[in-house]
Amino acid sequence: MKNKLTAMLFMLTFLLIACNSDINTKEHASEIYCVALDAIMETDKSLNDGMKYIAIDMSNFDAVNEKQKKSILDYFEDKYKVKVMDATFDDLKEKGYYNENTLDGVLLTVQKVNFNVKNNIFFNGSKYRSAKGAIGVESTVHYKGGTWRIKKLKESWVS
């Protein structure tokens, strides 16, 4: 009887551990941001035409450390084969990247992120090329099957 009880307790413990799908999002923050930002890049691809760089405003990426920020920049540089930098809109203006009310690249910005929902991260972001060439996106990044991927994406505004 004691052996059966021990075996059942072991099985119950094993099942509880195996079924626990809580993910530490801070450990996966760079991957989550890459998925969300890449979804923005893939939305309205005409804004990407002839781009010479991608600027990512990481000024509010509170969940991301310096090593993770570098991995995000490296991911986009490898994928899009252009210069990628961490810069705000004001940084781009100061460095001379903003000419005649337009950019020679795109600026990706995350205005709002919600890491509080289990396995679902909500983002509001945008891609800016000019005052007449920009989009806003709302997306949900979801963890399933061992990877983060876009679950839902919609354009929230277009300029």
N, C-alpha and C positions, 0 to 999 in steps of 0.2 A: 504494500500500500504506500509506504514511504517513497519507494522508487518511482511509482506511478505519479505521485504528487510532485516529486522533484522533476520528473520528465515533463509534466504538464506545465509547471512553473517555468522551466527552461524554454519550452516551445512558446509560451505566452510572451515571455521576455523577448525572444527572437523575433516574433511577429510584430510586436510593438516597435522594436528598433527598426525593422525592415520597412514598416509602414510609415515611419516618421519621415515626412517629406519636407520638413522645415529646412529651408536653405538660408545660410547666412549671406544676405544680399551684399553686405560690405565686402566680403571676400570675392564676390563676382561683379563688383561695381564696374570695372573696366569693360567686361564682356557685355553687361547690360547696356551701358552707354554706347558701346560700339553698335549693338543691334538697333537701338533707338535712333542714333544719329545716321546710321546707314540707311534706315528706312526713310528718313528725311531726304537724304541724298538721292534716293531712287524715286522720290516723288517729284513730279514736274522736272524731268531730266533736261528740258530745254534751258533751264537756268544754269546747267552745267556746261553748256556749249562754250568751248574756247577758254574755259577757266584755266588760270595760271597757278592758282593756289586754292587751298581750303583753309579757312580760319575757323577755329572752334573756340567759342567763348566758354572757357572752363572756370570763369570767376566765381560761379556758384555751385561748382561740383564738390559739395561738402563731403560726400561719401567716398571721394577718390583721393588717394595719396599721390605723391609725385611720380612714383614708379608706375602706377596705374595710368596716370595722365600720359606718360611717355608711351605706354603700350597702345593707348588710344590713338595718339598721333602717328605712331609707326604703322598701325593697322590701316589708317586712311592713306598714308603715303604709299604703302605697298599696293593697296587696292586700286587707287586712282592715279598713281604715277605722276603726282604733282607735289609741289611744296605744301607742307601742312604745318600750321602754327597754332599756338594757343594765343588768341588775341581777341579783345573786345572791339566793338565798332569804333570807339574812341582811339584805341591803339592803332587800328588800321588808318584812321584819318591822320594821326600824328606821324606815322611812318610813311605817308604818301601813297598808300594803297587805294585811297578813295579819290577818284578823278572824275570831274564833270558829273557828279551825282550818281556814279556807278562804281562798282568794283570789277577788277579784272579776274576775280575769283568769287567764291561764295563764302558767306559767313553763316555758320550753324550755331544756333543759340537754343539752350533749354531754359525756358522761362519758369517752368514748374515741374517738379517731380514728386511722386508719392511712393515711398518705399514701404509703407505701412501695411499693405495688403499681402497676405500670404501668396507667394509665387506669382504675383501680378504686380508689375511696376507701371504706374501711369505717368506719361510724359506729355507736356505741352511744349512744343519747340517750333523753330522756324528756320527757313533758309532765305537769306537775303542776297540779292545781286544788285538791285537798285530800287528806287522808290516805286518804280513801275514793274519790278520783277522780284517778287517775294511771295512766300507762302507760309502759312501756319499749319501745323499738324498736331493732332491729338492721337496718341498711340498707347497701346498696352503691350508691354513685353512680358511674356509668360514663360515660366520654367516647366518644361515637360520632356520626359524621355532623356534627361541628362543634358539638355541644351536650352539656352534662352533663345526665344524667337518672337517675332511679332504675332500677336494674337488678333489685334484689331488696330486699324489705322484709318483716319479720315482727315481730309483737309478741313481746317476750321476757318480759314480765310485765304484770299488770294488778292494780290495787288498787281 
